[in-house]
Amino acid sequence: MKRLKFLVTALVITASANVWAGGKTYTIRTNSFDCDYCVYDLEEKFLKMKGVKDFEVDIDGLLFVKTDGSVNLTEAYVKKMLLDNGFDYKGMTVKTE
């Protein structure tokens, strides 16, 4: 019985760790998108990153990258990723959930 209580407690602690991690949503501003393939390429790159949960695009040049809190996207990293893929970098804001 003690072993069962221990396992249940361990599972609850592990499951709640993701809740307490505090996800973040990054809003990244860039130029508007003319090519669906280019957007798809960026989506694939962001979603391959460990900790990125979702990626959404506003056709007017906004990217929304949602993370589970285990990854910290720096401005320098995002800027380089965009520039390497032919997009301008116009800024980024971060919202902790």
FITI-494284 format. One line per 4 residues: their letters; for each residue x, y, z of N, C-alpha, C, O, CB. Coordinates in nm, 3 decimals. Glycine has a CB too. Layout:
residues N
a> X Y Z X Y Z X Y Z X Y Z X Y Z; ...
This chain:
residues 97
mkrl> 0.082 -0.120 0.000 0.000 0.000 0.000 0.086 0.126 0.000 0.054 0.223 -0.068 -0.093 0.000 0.120; 0.197 0.125 0.076 0.285 0.240 0.078 0.345 0.264 -0.060 0.365 0.378 -0.102 0.396 0.221 0.182; 0.374 0.156 -0.128 0.433 0.167 -0.262 0.334 0.232 -0.359 0.373 0.314 -0.442 0.477 0.029 -0.314; 0.207 0.195 -0.348 0.104 0.253 -0.433 0.090 0.402 -0.406 0.078 0.481 -0.500 -0.030 0.181 -0.412
kflv> 0.090 0.442 -0.279 0.080 0.583 -0.243 0.199 0.659 -0.299 0.185 0.771 -0.350 0.073 0.600 -0.090; 0.318 0.599 -0.290 0.438 0.663 -0.343 0.426 0.684 -0.494 0.459 0.791 -0.544 0.562 0.580 -0.310; 0.381 0.582 -0.566 0.367 0.592 -0.711 0.264 0.698 -0.750 0.287 0.776 -0.843 0.329 0.457 -0.771; 0.153 0.701 -0.680 0.050 0.802 -0.709 0.105 0.941 -0.682 0.084 1.033 -0.762 -0.078 0.776 -0.624
talv> 0.174 0.959 -0.571 0.232 1.089 -0.538 0.334 1.131 -0.644 0.335 1.246 -0.686 0.299 1.084 -0.400; 0.418 1.039 -0.686 0.518 1.069 -0.789 0.451 1.110 -0.920 0.496 1.204 -0.986 0.609 0.949 -0.812; 0.344 1.041 -0.957 0.273 1.076 -1.080 0.209 1.213 -1.071 0.213 1.290 -1.167 0.166 0.972 -1.111; 0.151 1.246 -0.957 0.087 1.377 -0.939 0.191 1.488 -0.946 0.168 1.590 -1.010 0.012 1.382 -0.804
itas> 0.305 1.468 -0.882 0.412 1.569 -0.885 0.464 1.588 -1.027 0.486 1.701 -1.071 0.527 1.529 -0.792; 0.484 1.480 -1.099 0.532 1.487 -1.236 0.431 1.557 -1.326 0.469 1.641 -1.408 0.563 1.348 -1.290; 0.307 1.523 -1.313 0.202 1.584 -1.396 0.186 1.732 -1.366 0.164 1.812 -1.457 0.069 1.512 -1.376; 0.197 1.769 -1.239 0.179 1.910 -1.203 0.301 1.994 -1.238 0.290 2.117 -1.244 0.149 1.922 -1.056
anvw> 0.416 1.933 -1.261 0.536 2.009 -1.297 0.514 2.086 -1.426 0.561 2.200 -1.438 0.656 1.916 -1.311; 0.445 2.028 -1.524 0.418 2.097 -1.649 0.323 2.215 -1.628 0.335 2.317 -1.696 0.359 2.001 -1.752; 0.229 2.202 -1.535 0.137 2.311 -1.507 0.212 2.428 -1.445 0.186 2.543 -1.479 0.025 2.264 -1.414; 0.305 2.400 -1.355 0.378 2.505 -1.286 0.491 2.563 -1.370 0.547 2.667 -1.335 0.433 2.452 -1.157
aggk> 0.527 2.497 -1.480 0.638 2.545 -1.562 0.609 2.681 -1.622 0.702 2.758 -1.648 0.668 2.445 -1.672; 0.482 2.714 -1.645 0.446 2.844 -1.698 0.486 2.862 -1.842 0.596 2.907 -1.872 0.509 2.951 -1.615; 0.397 2.828 -1.930 0.424 2.843 -2.071 0.436 2.988 -2.111 0.396 3.078 -2.036 0.318 2.776 -2.153; 0.490 3.011 -2.228 0.506 3.146 -2.280 0.453 3.150 -2.423 0.459 3.052 -2.496 0.655 3.191 -2.275
tyti> 0.402 3.267 -2.459 0.362 3.291 -2.597 0.447 3.406 -2.650 0.447 3.516 -2.594 0.209 3.324 -2.608; 0.519 3.379 -2.756 0.604 3.479 -2.820 0.528 3.534 -2.941 0.485 3.457 -3.027 0.742 3.418 -2.863; 0.512 3.664 -2.948 0.453 3.730 -3.063 0.568 3.797 -3.138 0.632 3.889 -3.087 0.342 3.835 -3.022; 0.592 3.749 -3.258 0.706 3.795 -3.337 0.653 3.871 -3.458 0.568 3.821 -3.531 0.797 3.674 -3.381
rtns> 0.705 3.992 -3.477 0.664 4.074 -3.591 0.768 4.066 -3.702 0.888 4.078 -3.679 0.643 4.221 -3.547; 0.719 4.045 -3.823 0.804 4.037 -3.941 0.727 4.097 -4.059 0.619 4.153 -4.040 0.847 3.889 -3.971; 0.782 4.086 -4.179 0.711 4.135 -4.297 0.594 4.042 -4.330 0.590 3.928 -4.285 0.806 4.148 -4.418; 0.500 4.092 -4.410 0.385 4.010 -4.447 0.431 3.893 -4.534 0.537 3.898 -4.596 0.279 4.095 -4.522
fdcd> 0.349 3.789 -4.537 0.387 3.666 -4.604 0.325 3.658 -4.744 0.204 3.672 -4.761 0.344 3.546 -4.521; 0.410 3.635 -4.843 0.364 3.620 -4.980 0.362 3.474 -5.022 0.295 3.437 -5.119 0.453 3.699 -5.075; 0.434 3.391 -4.950 0.454 3.253 -4.993 0.414 3.157 -4.880 0.472 3.161 -4.771 0.601 3.230 -5.034; 0.316 3.072 -4.907 0.274 2.974 -4.806 0.385 2.878 -4.769 0.396 2.837 -4.654 0.153 2.896 -4.856
ycvy> 0.468 2.842 -4.867 0.576 2.747 -4.841 0.676 2.806 -4.742 0.728 2.734 -4.656 0.646 2.709 -4.972; 0.704 2.936 -4.754 0.800 3.000 -4.663 0.748 2.996 -4.520 0.824 2.972 -4.426 0.825 3.146 -4.706; 0.619 3.020 -4.504 0.559 3.015 -4.372 0.563 2.872 -4.318 0.593 2.850 -4.201 0.413 3.066 -4.376; 0.535 2.776 -4.404 0.539 2.636 -4.365 0.680 2.597 -4.319 0.696 2.523 -4.222 0.494 2.546 -4.481
dlee> 0.781 2.647 -4.389 0.919 2.618 -4.353 0.951 2.672 -4.214 1.015 2.604 -4.134 1.015 2.678 -4.458; 0.908 2.794 -4.185 0.929 2.850 -4.052 0.854 2.770 -3.946 0.907 2.743 -3.838 0.884 2.997 -4.048; 0.732 2.732 -3.977 0.652 2.652 -3.884 0.724 2.522 -3.849 0.733 2.485 -3.732 0.513 2.622 -3.944; 0.774 2.454 -3.949 0.846 2.328 -3.927 0.968 2.350 -3.837 0.994 2.269 -3.747 0.890 2.268 -4.061
kflk> 1.041 2.457 -3.859 1.161 2.483 -3.779 1.126 2.512 -3.634 1.192 2.462 -3.543 1.240 2.600 -3.837; 1.022 2.591 -3.612 0.983 2.621 -3.474 0.927 2.497 -3.404 0.961 2.471 -3.289 0.881 2.733 -3.471; 0.842 2.421 -3.473 0.779 2.306 -3.410 0.877 2.192 -3.382 0.849 2.106 -3.299 0.667 2.255 -3.496; 0.991 2.190 -3.450 1.092 2.089 -3.422 1.170 2.118 -3.294 1.238 2.031 -3.241 1.189 2.078 -3.539
mkgv> 1.159 2.241 -3.246 1.230 2.280 -3.124 1.163 2.217 -3.002 1.041 2.222 -2.987 1.236 2.434 -3.110; 1.244 2.160 -2.917 1.193 2.100 -2.794 1.131 2.210 -2.708 1.194 2.313 -2.681 1.305 2.026 -2.717; 1.008 2.189 -2.665 0.940 2.284 -2.579 0.839 2.372 -2.652 0.757 2.438 -2.588 1.040 2.371 -2.512; 0.844 2.375 -2.786 0.747 2.453 -2.863 0.622 2.367 -2.883 0.630 2.256 -2.935 0.807 2.499 -3.000
kdfe> 0.507 2.419 -2.841 0.383 2.343 -2.846 0.294 2.380 -2.965 0.223 2.295 -3.017 0.306 2.364 -2.719; 0.299 2.506 -3.007 0.209 2.549 -3.112 0.270 2.666 -3.188 0.353 2.740 -3.135 0.072 2.589 -3.054; 0.229 2.681 -3.312 0.277 2.787 -3.400 0.160 2.835 -3.483 0.095 2.756 -3.552 0.396 2.738 -3.490; 0.133 2.964 -3.477 0.025 3.022 -3.556 0.078 3.143 -3.632 0.176 3.206 -3.590 -0.095 3.061 -3.466
vdid> 0.012 3.174 -3.743 0.056 3.282 -3.829 -0.061 3.375 -3.859 -0.172 3.330 -3.889 0.117 3.228 -3.959; -0.035 3.504 -3.851 -0.127 3.604 -3.902 -0.065 3.652 -4.032 0.051 3.694 -4.033 -0.150 3.723 -3.800; -0.138 3.648 -4.140 -0.084 3.674 -4.274 -0.020 3.813 -4.284 0.059 3.837 -4.375 -0.195 3.661 -4.377; -0.052 3.904 -4.192 0.005 4.039 -4.195 0.144 4.047 -4.134 0.198 4.157 -4.117 -0.086 4.134 -4.124
gllf> 0.203 3.934 -4.101 0.340 3.934 -4.052 0.357 3.912 -3.904 0.457 3.953 -3.846 0.402 4.061 -4.086; 0.261 3.848 -3.841 0.273 3.812 -3.699 0.286 3.662 -3.685 0.211 3.586 -3.746 0.152 3.864 -3.618; 0.381 3.620 -3.605 0.399 3.479 -3.571 0.370 3.464 -3.422 0.413 3.546 -3.341 0.545 3.429 -3.607; 0.297 3.360 -3.386 0.268 3.331 -3.246 0.326 3.194 -3.215 0.281 3.092 -3.267 0.114 3.336 -3.217
vktd> 0.426 3.192 -3.128 0.493 3.069 -3.091 0.462 3.041 -2.945 0.499 3.120 -2.857 0.647 3.077 -3.117; 0.394 2.930 -2.918 0.358 2.893 -2.781 0.452 2.784 -2.732 0.476 2.686 -2.802 0.211 2.847 -2.773; 0.503 2.804 -2.612 0.596 2.706 -2.554 0.542 2.655 -2.422 0.448 2.710 -2.365 0.736 2.769 -2.535; 0.604 2.548 -2.374 0.564 2.492 -2.245 0.643 2.552 -2.129 0.626 2.509 -2.015 0.581 2.340 -2.246
gsvn> 0.728 2.648 -2.156 0.807 2.713 -2.051 0.945 2.655 -2.036 1.027 2.711 -1.963 0.735 2.703 -1.922; 0.974 2.544 -2.102 1.106 2.483 -2.088 1.208 2.540 -2.186 1.326 2.508 -2.178 1.096 2.333 -2.107; 1.162 2.624 -2.279 1.251 2.684 -2.377 1.239 2.835 -2.368 1.131 2.889 -2.342 1.217 2.634 -2.522; 1.350 2.903 -2.387 1.352 3.048 -2.384 1.402 3.098 -2.519 1.521 3.086 -2.549 1.440 3.102 -2.268
ltea> 1.312 3.152 -2.601 1.351 3.203 -2.731 1.410 3.343 -2.713 1.339 3.435 -2.671 1.231 3.205 -2.829; 1.536 3.358 -2.745 1.598 3.489 -2.732 1.574 3.571 -2.857 1.549 3.517 -2.965 1.748 3.475 -2.705; 1.581 3.700 -2.842 1.562 3.790 -2.954 1.668 3.765 -3.062 1.637 3.767 -3.181 1.567 3.936 -2.907; 1.791 3.742 -3.020 1.900 3.716 -3.116 1.873 3.589 -3.197 1.896 3.586 -3.317 2.034 3.705 -3.043
yvkk> 1.825 3.484 -3.131 1.799 3.357 -3.199 1.686 3.373 -3.300 1.698 3.328 -3.414 1.763 3.248 -3.097; 1.576 3.437 -3.258 1.461 3.455 -3.346 1.499 3.544 -3.464 1.462 3.515 -3.578 1.342 3.516 -3.268; 1.572 3.650 -3.437 1.615 3.740 -3.544 1.698 3.666 -3.647 1.677 3.682 -3.767 1.695 3.859 -3.487; 1.794 3.585 -3.602 1.879 3.509 -3.693 1.795 3.409 -3.774 1.815 3.395 -3.895 1.989 3.435 -3.615
mlld> 1.702 3.341 -3.708 1.619 3.243 -3.779 1.539 3.311 -3.890 1.530 3.259 -4.002 1.524 3.173 -3.680; 1.481 3.426 -3.860 1.403 3.497 -3.961 1.491 3.547 -4.075 1.458 3.528 -4.192 1.329 3.615 -3.897; 1.602 3.611 -4.041 1.691 3.664 -4.144 1.747 3.553 -4.233 1.758 3.571 -4.354 1.805 3.741 -4.081; 1.781 3.440 -4.174 1.832 3.325 -4.250 1.727 3.270 -4.347 1.762 3.205 -4.446 1.877 3.215 -4.155
ngfd> 1.599 3.295 -4.319 1.491 3.245 -4.404 1.429 3.354 -4.491 1.323 3.333 -4.550 1.384 3.182 -4.318; 1.496 3.469 -4.499 1.452 3.575 -4.589 1.344 3.667 -4.537 1.279 3.737 -4.615 1.404 3.515 -4.711; 1.325 3.669 -4.406 1.226 3.758 -4.346 1.294 3.868 -4.266 1.405 3.850 -4.216 1.129 3.679 -4.256; 1.227 3.981 -4.254 1.275 4.089 -4.169 1.236 4.060 -4.025 1.137 3.991 -3.999 1.218 4.226 -4.216
ykgm> 1.313 4.113 -3.933 1.279 4.104 -3.792 1.236 4.242 -3.747 1.312 4.338 -3.757 1.400 4.050 -3.706; 1.113 4.253 -3.697 1.060 4.384 -3.657 1.028 4.391 -3.508 0.975 4.492 -3.462 0.936 4.415 -3.737; 1.059 4.287 -3.434 1.038 4.291 -3.290 0.970 4.167 -3.236 0.918 4.085 -3.312 0.958 4.412 -3.253; 0.970 4.156 -3.103 0.913 4.039 -3.038 0.866 4.078 -2.898 0.932 4.155 -2.829 1.017 3.924 -3.032
tvkt> 0.753 4.024 -2.858 0.707 4.040 -2.720 0.681 3.900 -2.663 0.656 3.805 -2.737 0.577 4.128 -2.713; 0.689 3.890 -2.531 0.671 3.761 -2.464 0.565 3.778 -2.356 0.566 3.873 -2.278 0.806 3.709 -2.403; 0.473 3.682 -2.354 0.368 3.681 -2.252 0.373 3.548 -2.180 0.362 3.442 -2.241 0.226 3.704 -2.315; 0.391 3.554 -2.047 0.391 3.433 -1.965 0.248 3.399 -1.930 0.169 3.484 -1.890 0.477 3.451 -1.837
e> 0.215 3.272 -1.946 0.078 3.227 -1.920 0.066 3.170 -1.782 -0.042 3.127 -1.742 0.033 3.124 -2.022
